[in-house]
């Protein structure tokens, strides 16, 4: 177990409780405290003589004697200071909830990943032997198969509207403050019941009461889990409750009267097992260790591993995702989570490209700005927190190009992208690729209407690149070229192209444009990937992966901005010949030749020390014609694991071998 010198960020009651527990730990020493004022820090330091009192959080993070920090500030400050602590090279124990929402949690986890430090969400009950015993009982099936989990954590506060528990500006309400406990317990037990560290709910349904301040004063939810397990959970900050945990199985029940805060200063706690036809059995768990000391020792024990099984990163991310769903079910969104708020990045700093960014760029005719070789797909970002997390990270990595469409999310995706660009004041630094004229509205008139709507949603006066989303063979190609040039001349776009257009139609369009002295198509956006598209995911879609298309692209050097550039996950663990659960993946990509390609991708990935998905993306990037592949990560982790593809160079021989066009790598 490592010996750690701790600093505490915040001086409230929970900070004092942790400091007392730390003094009883086997591994930790408190050396400093940081606050928003010198007076507050000094007052705290008098309770724990010998520690350094810092008047700012920055000063604490700059203190070289501090190795680990405990963050005990209001929920809304967790993301900024956890990220800054990671950047300062400190191990982090962050009070629950780790962030205001799943997006903030992702940003914190990515900061810990990037800077190689330990990070854990501070659910102290997860570090107590009582919880370990509960998991053991569930896994040993002492009550048979788990059927129902009942867990509550609530209290009635008399605090006023400015208090953190009631104030929406501080993330107030029961769900985040203490509802996170029964959620974490339900996920833990449901996971243990099926032999996993935790389980994610299939469905979350809830009701709740929002008070005058707008936060949840009390609420109850029902969660359904794999294995026919149901959880009933409740929470509140204006609700008196017994705060019991009861787990019912096919052969009995388990009851725990005090799970959330078991024996702060050591002592005995118990679990009662009721089996059918037997007297109740009381299992006593005794420890001399203080509760918060156990938590500190958990950090020290797993510091080298950077996360602890008591509350792993994936566990915290899943917990926050479930809390988001609970709040969504009762209609609770904080103003802080809305795009109208001029909120800074979660790091608290102005957005900027990170030093050492290795994003290559290319040029597209008509654009004065360089275009990042990877383009962020804007088709799944429908909330501001998720939008901000994903786009901030992409921009910090050097990405500046974004692909959106009139049809995505009923317009919500365009609005979120526009809000982000405006909020971050980046319009002159980013390349916006917009699409419209999707079937069945694929006419010059519909194109014009949708373009105006897209610009209104984006709050922009022009698109950098406009792509017709589909083609309509019933419309003469010249009519499309004419209307596109009208918008080009009016300044509503800087360049245009076609998505899911045939080479014949593009050639005809450009021939018409040349004959009329007009501008032609500057880019093409069909599917292009190493995997052959067996069947189109959507009607009217076309691929450019065949040999004839590649020859045309090589000859013309037409920039290609391909969608599904990584074959929609075919080169990840999602694809397996024995797994046909994803019907779209099976229909579009499962074929003998694609399995051969996948096998070769895996071989080359092992040789080059990267993931198979990186080889698949490098195949697109390394073609003898300009490509700007669209990527569609749903999480920051997916973005991170995509990035190594930029460092992979494939030779012509390797490209041919991967595509089954040569006998061996040259």
Secondary structure, DSSP 8 states (H G I E B T S, - for coil): ---EEEEEE--SHHHHHHHHHHHT-SSEEEEEEE-SSHHHHHHHHHHSTT-EEESSHHHHHT-TT--EEEE-S-HHHHHHHHHHHHHTT-EEEEESSSSSSHHHHHHHHHHHHHHT--EEEE-GGGGSHHHHHHHHHHHTTTTSSEEEEEEEEE-B----TTSTTT-GGGT-SHIIIIIHHHHHHHHHHHHHHTTSS----SEEEEEEEE-TTSSEEEEEEEEEETTTEEEEEEEESB------EEEEETTEEEEES--TT--TTSEEEEEEEEETTS--EEEEEEESS-HHHHHHHHHHHHGGGSS-GGG-HHHHHHHHHHHHHHHHHTT---GGGSTTS----TTSS-----TT----EE--TT-SS-EESSEEE-SS--SHHHHHHHHHHHHHTT--EEEEETTGGGGHHHHHHHHHHHHHT-TTT-EEEEEE--TTS-SHHHHHHHHHHHHHHHT-S-EEEEEESS--TTS-HHHHHHHHHHHHHTTSEEEEEEES--HHHHHHHHHHHHHHT-----EEE-B--SS--SS-SSTT--B--SHHHHHHHHHH--EE--BSTTGGGTTSTT-BTTB---HHHHHHH--HHHHHHHHHHHHHHHHHTS-HHHHHHHHHHTSSS-B--EE--SSHHHHHHHHGGGG----HHHHHHHTT-SSS--
